[in-house]
Amino acid sequence: MSHHLCRTKEAILADVIQRSCRLIEADLDIFEALSLFRDEDLVEAIIWDHGQCLGVVTERDLLYAVYRENGAFDSVQQRPSQGVTNVMQSRIVTLPQQAIATFEDLRRYRFPAYQLCETDPDAIATPPINAQGQTDKHDDDGKAHHDHDADHDEHHYVILLDAANQPCGLIAPEAWHLLDRWELAMLQADRQVAQAKITHQQQQAALYQHELEQHNALETLLADIARSLQTSSSLTMAIQVGIDGIRDLLGAIASWCINSVLRRSRLILTLRSRLNPYQHHAGISIFSR
């Protein structure tokens, strides 16, 4: 998934970078610039003066300025009093071409918030970032006006510079919605990953709880079996004692019986031995009867 997102954001950035950058001189007036735009079918152009990027002017800016002065877009009633530098978008950022390749690189410059923030100069190759703040434009009466480009006030043009410090690419403010969508997609992906982690943790906790309950149930069963065996052992021991007692009793009875028989036999033998003399003299036996 990460690899797919990486390929997607690289492709999106390649799509939004305009490699054909038209440079115009800073001393052009708004009608001359508008004529140039119509002849070359331009949407925006970079105002370049003595090796420095002053800003970006769009066809919309020129049309608005011409209409304000003449009340029409095609006819010129008087020489325009404003030059392109009076209507240009000066909220720009110039970056070395090698400093930006993907939307991930843009994150280093904190553009997703639509506000130019302080960045680490060490993270940016030379030439350094040239950020120009938006200034109010004034009519001849000195009144500030910036309603026609209010929707640009929170945007920045990004101009890429080559090794010779010449413009070689441009990202218009209208392209930032792609970055918005990418940010949202990344946020949703992060939330999905976080939710997946939470779900996995919950599943692991439920599995652990189930195993713990099984372990406790097994321990309870083993304890019951041990108590049963202990009770059975006591009963077996009692039975064994009873059997031993009966055996001893039977042995005592048998011994008594044997002793009785032996005593009776000895008595008989004694009586017989005592009667033998009378048997000699009388010639008869008292047992003959």
C-alpha positions in Angstrom: 0.0 0.0 0.0 2.8 2.4 0.9 4.5 1.7 -2.4 1.3 2.4 -4.3 0.8 5.7 -2.5 4.4 6.6 -3.2 4.0 5.9 -7.0 0.7 7.9 -6.9 2.1 11.0 -5.3 5.1 11.0 -7.6 2.8 10.8 -10.7 0.6 13.5 -9.3 3.5 15.9 -8.7 4.8 15.2 -12.2 1.4 16.1 -13.6 1.0 19.4 -11.7 4.5 20.8 -12.4 4.4 22.9 -15.5 7.7 22.6 -17.3 7.1 25.3 -19.9 7.6 28.6 -18.0 7.1 31.8 -20.0 9.2 34.7 -18.7 8.1 38.3 -19.3 9.8 41.6 -18.7 8.8 43.6 -15.6 8.4 46.8 -17.6 5.4 45.6 -19.7 2.1 47.3 -19.0 -1.1 45.2 -18.4 -2.4 45.6 -22.0 0.9 44.6 -23.6 1.0 41.6 -21.3 -2.6 40.7 -22.1 -1.9 40.8 -25.8 1.1 38.6 -25.3 -1.0 36.1 -23.3 -3.6 36.0 -26.1 -1.0 35.6 -28.8 0.8 32.7 -27.1 -2.3 31.3 -25.3 -0.7 31.7 -21.9 -2.4 31.1 -18.6 0.3 32.5 -16.4 3.8 33.9 -16.8 6.8 34.6 -14.6 7.9 38.2 -14.2 11.7 38.1 -14.5 13.9 41.1 -13.9 17.7 41.1 -13.8 18.0 37.4 -12.9 15.4 37.7 -10.2 11.8 36.3 -10.0 9.5 39.1 -9.0 6.3 37.2 -9.1 3.7 35.5 -11.3 1.0 37.2 -13.3 -2.1 35.3 -14.6 -4.5 36.0 -17.5 -7.2 36.5 -14.9 -5.2 39.2 -13.1 -4.6 41.1 -16.4 -8.2 40.9 -17.5 -9.4 42.2 -14.2 -6.9 45.1 -14.3 -7.7 46.0 -17.9 -11.4 46.0 -17.2 -11.0 48.2 -14.1 -9.3 50.8 -16.2 -11.2 50.6 -19.4 -14.6 49.1 -18.6 -14.0 46.5 -21.4 -11.5 43.8 -22.2 -10.9 44.5 -25.9 -10.9 48.2 -26.4 -8.3 50.6 -24.9 -9.5 54.1 -24.3 -6.4 55.3 -22.6 -2.9 54.1 -21.9 -3.0 51.7 -19.0 -1.5 53.2 -15.9 -0.5 49.9 -14.4 2.3 47.6 -15.2 2.5 43.9 -14.7 4.3 44.3 -11.4 1.2 46.1 -10.1 -1.1 43.2 -10.6 1.3 40.2 -10.2 1.0 37.6 -7.6 4.0 38.1 -5.3 3.3 35.2 -3.0 5.8 32.9 -4.5 8.5 30.5 -3.4 11.5 29.7 -5.5 13.2 26.3 -4.9 16.1 24.5 -6.5 14.9 21.8 -8.9 16.8 19.1 -7.1 15.1 20.0 -3.8 11.7 18.8 -4.8 10.6 15.6 -6.6 7.6 14.3 -4.8 4.8 15.4 -2.5 6.8 14.0 0.3 9.4 16.6 -0.4 6.8 19.3 -0.3 5.9 18.2 3.2 9.3 19.4 4.3 8.3 22.9 3.3 5.0 22.7 5.1 2.9 23.7 2.1 -0.1 21.5 2.9 -1.3 24.2 5.4 -1.4 26.7 2.5 0.8 29.0 4.6 4.5 29.6 4.1 6.2 28.6 7.3 9.8 28.9 8.4 11.8 26.0 7.2 15.2 24.6 8.0 17.7 26.3 5.6 20.1 23.4 6.0 17.5 21.1 4.5 17.3 23.2 1.3 20.0 23.2 -1.4 21.3 26.5 -2.8 20.0 28.8 -3.9 17.9 29.3 -0.7 14.2 29.8 -0.6 13.1 33.1 -1.8 9.7 33.8 -0.3 8.0 37.1 -1.0 5.0 38.1 1.0 1.7 39.3 -0.6 1.4 43.1 -0.6 -1.7 45.1 -1.1 -2.2 46.7 -4.5 -3.2 50.3 -4.7 -5.2 52.3 -7.2 -4.2 55.8 -8.2 -6.3 57.2 -5.3 -4.1 55.2 -2.9 -6.9 52.8 -1.8 -5.8 49.3 -1.3 -7.6 46.6 -3.3 -7.1 42.9 -3.2 -10.6 41.5 -3.6 -10.0 40.1 -7.0 -7.2 37.8 -5.9 -8.5 37.1 -2.4 -8.7 33.5 -3.3 -5.0 33.5 -4.0 -4.0 35.0 -0.7 -3.5 31.7 1.0 -1.7 30.1 -1.9 1.8 30.1 -3.1 3.3 29.7 -6.6 6.3 27.3 -6.4 8.9 28.1 -9.0 11.7 25.6 -9.6 15.1 26.8 -10.5 17.7 24.9 -12.5 21.5 24.8 -11.9 21.8 28.2 -13.7 19.2 29.7 -11.4 16.7 30.0 -14.2 13.1 29.0 -13.9 12.5 25.4 -15.2 9.1 24.5 -13.6 6.1 26.0 -11.9 3.4 24.7 -9.6 0.3 26.9 -9.7 -2.0 27.4 -6.6 -4.8 25.5 -8.4 -2.7 22.4 -8.2 -2.7 22.4 -4.4 -6.1 20.6 -4.2 -4.2 17.5 -5.4 -2.0 17.8 -2.4 -5.1 18.2 -0.3 -6.5 15.0 -1.7 -3.2 13.3 -1.1 -3.1 14.6 2.5 -6.6 13.4 3.1 -5.8 10.0 1.6 -2.7 9.7 3.7 -4.7 10.7 6.8 -7.4 8.2 6.0 -4.7 5.5 5.4 -3.0 6.5 8.8 -6.4 6.2 10.5 -7.1 2.8 8.8 -3.6 1.6 10.0 -4.3 2.9 13.5 -7.7 1.3 13.5 -6.3 -1.9 12.3 -3.7 -1.8 15.1 -6.4 -1.1 17.6 -8.5 -4.0 16.2 -5.5 -6.3 16.3 -4.7 -5.3 19.9 -8.4 -5.9 20.9 -8.3 -9.3 19.2 -5.0 -10.1 21.0 -6.5 -9.0 24.3 -9.6 -11.0 23.7 -7.5 -14.1 22.8 -5.3 -13.6 25.9 -8.5 -13.3 28.1 -9.9 -16.4 26.5 -6.6 -18.3 27.1 -6.5 -17.0 30.7 -10.0 -18.1 31.3 -9.1 -21.6 29.9 -6.0 -21.7 32.1 -8.0 -20.7 35.2 -10.6 -23.3 34.4 -7.9 -26.0 33.9 -6.3 -25.0 37.2 -9.7 -25.3 39.0 -10.3 -28.7 37.4 -6.8 -29.9 38.5 -7.5 -28.7 42.0 -10.8 -30.5 42.1 -9.2 -33.7 40.9 -6.4 -33.3 43.5 -9.0 -32.9 46.2 -10.9 -35.9 44.9 -7.8 -38.0 44.9 -7.0 -36.9 48.4 -10.5 -37.9 49.5 -10.3 -41.2 47.7 -6.9 -41.8 49.3 -8.3 -41.2 52.7 -11.2 -43.6 52.0 -8.8 -46.2 50.6 -6.6 -45.9 53.7 -9.7 -46.3 55.9 -10.8 -49.4 54.0 -7.2 -50.7 54.2 -7.1 -50.2 57.9 -10.5 -52.0 58.2 -9.3 -54.9 56.2 -6.1 -55.1 58.2 -8.2 -55.0 61.4 -10.5 -57.8 60.1 -7.4 -59.8 59.1 -5.9 -59.4 62.5 -9.2 -60.4 64.1 -9.5 -63.4 61.9 -5.9 -64.3 62.7 -6.6 -64.0 66.4 -9.7 -66.2 66.1 -7.9 -68.8 64.2 -5.0 -68.8 66.7 -7.5 -69.1 69.5 -9.2 -72.0 67.8 -5.9 -73.7 67.1 -4.8 -73.2 70.6 -8.1 -74.5 71.9 -7.7 -77.6 69.8 -4.2 -78.1 70.9 -5.1 -77.7 74.6 -8.0 -80.2 74.2 -5.7 -82.6 72.4 -3.1 -82.3 75.2 -5.8 -82.8 77.8 -7.0 -86.0 76.0 -3.5 -87.3 75.8 -2.9 -86.5 79.4 -6.1 -88.4 80.5 -5.2 -91.3 78.3 -1.7 -91.5 79.7 -3.2 -91.4 83.2 -5.7 -94.2 82.5 -3.2 -96.6 80.9 -2.1 -98.1 84.3 -5.7 -99.1 85.1 -5.9 -100.7 81.7 -3.0 -103.0 82.5 -4.3 -104.1 85.8 -8.0 -104.5 84.9 -7.4 -105.8 81.5 -10.0 -103.6 80.1 -10.2 -100.0 78.7 -12.8 -97.5 79.8 -12.8 -96.4 76.1 -13.6 -99.9 74.9 -17.2 -99.3 75.6 
